[in-house]
Amino acid sequence: MTMATYSDRDMMAIDVANEVADDLSQALHGQDRVCLAVPGGTTPGPVFDALCAADIDWARVDVVPTDERWVPEDHPRSNARLIKERLLVNRAASARFLPLYAAAHHPEDILAELESMIAPELPLAVAVLGMGEDMHTASLFPGAEGLAEALSPKAPILVPIRRADLSEVRISLSARVLDGALSKHLLVTGAAKRDALRAARDLPPQEAPVASVLKDIKIHWAD
């Protein structure tokens, strides 16, 4: 685990975009296709704005969300919507998007089909991750139904996550898939999240799910 500190969030976004583009470019030298996993939320948006202009062979890149709310892509809270509006534009418009949502009442009804699209593209070439003050990453929330399965070494690719205070069911890439990425970047902003990350290093993943992906990760922090 290494850590880079930035004077502001704009500088962090530009640097992360450059590093992710370099990681993808290197991976493309040895593989026909590579897979990039990215989060939703507000923090990665500026990274996407810079990354979408990177001069790489985007037609050979698959982009998958690290997690998703079980809502249609045109929903305001859809991670797919953010990714398509801010990352899959400019040069990155030629990348292929792998969704974590399909029209079904229950995620379990369609997860096998979604997993079948992702499985051939594993391991992830690059995973960009965020973290909450509660030490969750992707949709791996402390105390959530589905967390134990998602943390298992034998976890499936996708795991439904439910918790009483979540307004929608979440679908998340499991910890083994996220941690198996060849290159990992964790975006952390603000003093509260910095302190939470420090605490997570000494806690088990069941209490601090982000701990499940910290090995060999690069952390990017700005206040």
Protein Blocks (a to p, Z undefined) as FASTA:
>chain_A
ZZdddfbfklmmmmmmmmmmmmmmmmmmmpmbdcddddedjklmmmmmmmmmpccdfklc
ccddfbdcdddfkbfklmklmmmmmmmgcjllmpccddfbdcdfblklmmmmmmmmmmmm
pccfbdcddddfkopahjlcghiahjlmmmpmkbcfbdcdddfklcbdcddddfklmmmp
mbdcdddedjklmmmmmmmmmpcfklmmmlmmmgopacdddZZ
